[in-house]
Every structure is written in structure tokens, then in C-alpha cells.
């Protein structure tokens, strides 16, 4: 058993975390729950607040190898209607735990802490080699400016950067064991404003219609393939998410037109190269325009390594499923962690995340805990 000599029940811990209505940016006691369990398991806990964002870092042991589990206790709002029970009650129903955050990702945090509680006391910490840490933020579903990115800076300054990190995001589409995410596409948002000359529609020679210019540019954007994909990534894609001129008049050519686009891109591109692509196309169609680009992340991929393959082995030996490596989906805090150490994502299933009646099957929760235990055991034996 662990230093606490008490195994953590992942079911009850998941329910306790769900009962904390930790909708970003509120914590509502969720990190207190994590801290209490972590301290009982022999971790030294640091509570870190950056720009009002609550975070927790905890470490047990001081030597290498150093394994980190990263996650978040904040959740998206439950929505106003449709839940069969209180979204923050953690109800048990039909072999599952219901509540906001059950799969994304309070269940994974509980599963990991339960796995740590089953490690022999001599395998880690003061009596054994290696170390385990927790990087838990309350700002993953929000702006993500005061969360993981700031904790990593704090960790680097104090010598806490791990050798390998697993993020407990819901990586599996339908069953535990299907997918390990070993990278993510980059994400770029751009706001385009095209300027023209306002005037009466009956006198086209006196106007310069910015909508026509915008449509030409957007047509080029959506009909030009950025690439054909790579060994690790799907083809990059551009989606127009908004077009607006704010014009309610039928006889007026507006002075400006705006549009927003998002590009999800692979490692053939960078944010800078894609911004240049956007500017080139816009300059071909528009005499006067502004382009405001915001980067969420660059693309990254974690190359195959001993630690990544060991995680895959732990998954397959526990679940009987050989996981595939995948880089699809949206962004996660792994984009920040990848700048410091190798990182992969493995957690529960994504079938109900962010949905009404989000839930986790108890069997899946217990299975994930066994995967984490197998992974930790293999890692600490090195």
C-alpha cells in the first residue's frame, strides 16, 4: 500500500470532485479536495495563484525518473436545461456517475490518485527511487493564460520539469484503450477587415464594394488545399467562422466587411507561415485590409520513445486493446507541456464531454485507474 495505507476509491473521489461546481474561473473547493488526497498520499503540495487562476502542483519523491500527471478541475457550464439530475450532484445511475466534469476530466484525476494509492510505499518517495507529480489547473476550459503555462514556468525555475507527462484528457472515442494522443494540430484564429468605399448601389462606379473583395479572398481560402497531410497529421483545414457587414439597408454598399477564420494545421506549417499565406491571398483581392492573427498553439508531435511505448504497453496489457497514436481533435494543455518535456494524453472516453448528462461508466473509471497503475509501475522500475 502507499504511505497512507489507505486506497483511494476513484468512484467516491470522482463524485466528490463533481460536487464542486468549478465552472471556469471558479474553483468551489475542487483543488482543496485534490490537495487533501495528495497530502494523504505523501505529496508535498504547492497552491499557486497566477492572475486569479487557482492551480496546484504536488510532488512525491525528489529523484528521477520523474513522472507527471497533468489535468484540470475546471469545467464548462452545464447549460440551462436537459439534465436528468443536478449536474453537480455526482449521481450514480445505471452503473455510471453523472455530472459535469465526470469525463472531462475529474474522473481521470480520481483514477490517477487511486492508482498512486496502490503503489507500494517502497516504490517511490523517501523509501524508493523516482518521483511522481501532479500539475492541476483551474483554467483549462477558459483563457488558459494563468494556468498550466504559468505553472510550467514556476516548475522550470525550481527544477520540477518531469521526464514524461501524461495528460488525463478524454482521449478515447468509445472505449478505454483505443487512442493515445501523442500530438495536436496547431490552431490559428484570424479576423479580417476589408475596407471599401461606401455608396448607393445604383451608382456602382462610385463605390468599392468590400464584400465583393472579401468574397473573392474567402473563395480562394476555402478552395485551396493547404496540404495533403503528413505521417502524423491529417491535412490542415481552414474554416470561415463568421462574415459580417452590419448592414441592414438594401440600397447601400457598406464601407467595410469583416470575417473570421480558423486554421487547424499540421507540422508542415507554422503560425507565421500561415499568416503570410493569408496576407498574400488578401493582397491579391483587396487594396485595403487589416489582418489580426491570434495563435492558440503551434502543431507538435511527441516522437516514439521508451516512455511513450511503455504507456502503450500499459494500455494494451490492461485493456487488451492495442492503442493507436493520434493527433486529432482540438487543443489541450499538452500544447504548453510539449515545450518542456515529452507528453501524451490518455484518459476516459469523449462520448459525453461538454454534453447534457455527461457521465463516466464506473467500469471505465476502474479500468483507467488500472492503466495508470500499470504505467506508473513500469515507469518507476526503470
N, C-alpha and C positions, 0 to 999 in steps of 0.2 A: 504493500500500500504506500501511499505518499506520506509526506511528513505529517499531514493532518490525520492520517489513519482513518479517514472518512471519505468514502467515494462520493463524488458529486452526481446527483441524479439529473441527467440532462433534460428530462421531461419537466420536472418541477422548476428547474432553473430557467428554462425557456418561458414557462408560464409567468414566473416572477418578473422576468425582463419585459414581457409583453404588457404586464400590468403598469409599467412605467410608460406614460403617454409621451414618449420622447420624439415628438414631431419637430423636425429641424426648425429653429435652433434650440428648442427646449430639451433639457435632459431628463427632468422629472424623476431623478434618483436612479437612472439606469446605470450610470458609472459607479454609483455607490454600491449597487448590487455586485457588479464585476469586481470592484475593489475588495469587498468583503470576502468573496470566494477566493480571489487570488492571494490575499494575505493568509487565509487559512491554509492555502497550498504551499506556503513558503516563499511567495514572491515579495520582493521589495517594490512598493508601488509609488509612482510619482503622478500626481494630478497636475496637469498642465493646462493653463488657460491662455489662449492667444486670440486677442481681439474679441473676447467674449465667447469664444468657442471652447466648450469643455472637451478635454482629452485625457487619456490615461496611458501611461507607459509603465510596464511592470517587467521585472526580470528576476528569474531564479537561476542562480549559478553565475559564475564570473568567467569561466574558461570557455574555450572553443571545443567542439563546434557549437555555433550559436544559431538556434532555430527560432524564427519569429512567426507568430500568428498575428495577422492584421485584420481588423474588421471595424464595423461601425454600429453604434447603438441607436443612432437617429433613424427615423423612418419618415416616409411620405404621409401626408394626411390620409385619413381613412375614406374620405368622401362623405357626403351627407346622408345617403340612403342605400338600402340594399343588403346590409349586413343582417344575418340571422341572429346574431348575438352581439354584445358590446365588443367592438374591435380592440378594446384594451382590457378585456377580461381574461384572455387566455383560456377560453372554454375548451373542455375535452368533449369531442363528439365523433362517434364512428371511427375510433382509432386514430384520431388526428387532433392536433392543437390548433385552434383558430385564433387569429388575432393579427393586427398589423405588425409586421416585422417577424412573423413566425419563420418565414423562409428567407427574408431579406432584412437582416441576417442574424437576428437574435438567436435563432436555433443553432446556427453554426458556432456562435460564441459559446453557447452552453455545451455543445458537443465537444468542443476543444477542451474546455475546462474539465469536463468529465473525463476525457482521455488523460489529461495530465494527472488527475487524481488517482488513476490506476497505475501510474508508473511506479516501479519500486523506488523506495527512498534512496537507495544506493546508486541509482542510475543517473542522478543529476543533482546539482547544487553542492552543498557543503561536503557531502559524503561521496560525491561522484563527479565525473567529468562532464563537460558540456554545459550548456545553458539554454533556457527557453525564455522567450519574452513575449509580451502582448503589446500591440500597438492598436489601441481602440479609440476611435474618434467619434465626436458627436456632430460632424459636419461633412458627411459624405454625400448625403442627398441634397445638400444646399450648395452654396457658392464654392465650398471646398478650399477656401483661402486661409482659414485659421485652424485647419485640421491636420491631416496626415502630412501635408507638405511642410508645415511648421514643426511638427513633432520630429520628423526626419532630420531637420536642421539641428534640433536640440540633441537628438541621438548622436549625430555625427560629431558634434562638439565634445561629447562626453564618452566617446568610444563604444557606443552601443549598436553600431551597424552590424546586422547579422550576416551570416554566411549564406543563408537561404531564407526566403519568406514565403509563406502560403497565405493568401487572402481568402477568407471564407465566403466569397460571393457565391450565389446560386448558379453554379456553372453547368449543371446537368439539365438537359431539356425535359426528360421524362422519368429517368431512374438514376439512382446513385451509381456512379461508375462509368458513365458514358463519356464525359468530357473533362479534360484538364485544359484550362485556358493558359496558354504559355505566351500570350502577347495580346495586344489590342491595336486596332486601327487608330490612326490619328483623327482628330476632329477639328475642323476649322469653320467658324461662322463669319459671314461677311454681310455687311449692309452696304448696298449700292444706291447712290443717289445720282440720277441723271438730270441735268439742267437743260431746259429749252427756252423757248420764247412764247409767253402766253399770248393768246389772242382769240378772235372769233373764228369759229370753224368754217364760216362762209368765205373767209379770206386766207386760204392756205399759204399763199405766197408771203404772208406777213408773220407767219408763225414757224416755230421749230418745235415739232411735237416730240417731247421727251419719251412718250410712251412708245412711239414707233422705234426709236433708237434702243430703248430698253428691251423691247420685244425681240429685236434683231440679236442683241447680245445674249439674252436668255436662251434664244433658239440655238445659238452656237454652243452655249454651255451644255444644254441637255442633249444635243445630238452628237457631241464629240466625246468619244470614249477616252478616258484619261489613261487607261492601261488595260491589260488583259489579265491582271492578277500575277501573283508570284507563288513560289513554292509554299510559303507560309500564310499568304493572304488572298482573300477574294479581290476581284477588281475594285478599284476605287470608284466611288459614286458621288455625284453631285445632285442635290435635291433643292429645288426652289421652294422655299417655305412661306414666302409672302410676297405679294405685289400690291402696291397701294399708290394712289394718286390723290386721295382725299378730295375728289371732285364730284359734286352732286349735280352739276349743270350739264345739260346735253349739248349746249352750243358754245362751250368754252374749251379750248385747248389749254391744259394746265402748264404751269411753269416748271414743275418738277415731277419726277416719278421715282419711287423707291422700291427696292426689292431686297429680300434677304435670301441667302443661300447657305446651305451646309454641305461640306465635303467630308466624307469619311474616306480616309486614304491609307494606302499601304506604304511599305518602306521603299517604294520607288520614288516617293515624293517627300518633301518637307513643307512646312508651313510657308517658308519663304518662296520656294519654287512655285507653289500653288497660287500665292498672292501675285506673283509675276505673271502667271498664266491668266488670271482674272483681269489684270490690268491690260495685258496685251489685247485680249478679246474686246474689252470695253473701249479701248482706244481706237479700235477698228470701226466701231459703230457710233461712238459718242464723242463730240467735240469737247464737252464739259461734263465731268463726272467726279464724284468723290467715292472712295472705297475705304471702308473701315473694317479691318480684319481683327478678329479675336480668336486666339488659339486656345483650345481646351487641352490639347496634348498632341505630341508627335507620335507617330507609329513606333512601336517597339516589339521585339520578339525575344524571348528567352531561349537561347540555344540549348540543344540537348546537352545534358551534363549528368554527372553521377547523382546529384541531388534530385534533378528533375526525373530521371529514370527511376530512382528509388521511390519517388512519390507514385509514379505509375505502377510500380511493382506492388506497393502497399495497397493501392486501389484494386488492382486485379486479384491479388491474393485474398482480399477481404470480401469483395463483391462478386468475384467470378466473371467480371466483365473487363476486357482489355480497353482501357480508355483511349480515346483519340485526342491528339493535341489540336487545339482550335484557337483562332484569334478573332472570331466574330463577335457580334454584339456591340453594345455601347462602350462607354468609358467607365473606369473604376479607379480607385486609389492606387491600383497597381501601376498606373502611369507615373506616379510620383516615386514609388518604391523602386521601379526599374532603373532609376538614375543612380541608385546607391548599391543595389545588390540584385542577384538573380531572384525572380519572383514568378510564382504561378498561382492560379486561382482554382480552388476546388471547394465545393460546398454542397448545398442541398439542390433540389430541383427548382426550376424557374417557372413552373406552370402557373402559379397563382401570385407571383410577386407583383406588388402595386395594385392588385385587383381587390374587388369586394370579396369578402370571405377568404382572404389569404390564410393558408394553413400549411402545416407540415405533418406528414404522416409519422406517427411515433416510431414505426419500424424503420423509416428512413433516418430519423434522428439518431436512433441507436446504432444503425449501420454506419452513419457518418462518424460517430464517435469512435467506432472500432477502426475505421480507416485512419483517422487521426492518430490513434494509439499505435497502429502498425507503422505509420510514417515516423512518428517520434521515436519509437523503439529502434527502427533501422538507422535513423539519423544519428542517434546518440551512441550507437555501437561503433561508429567509425573511429 
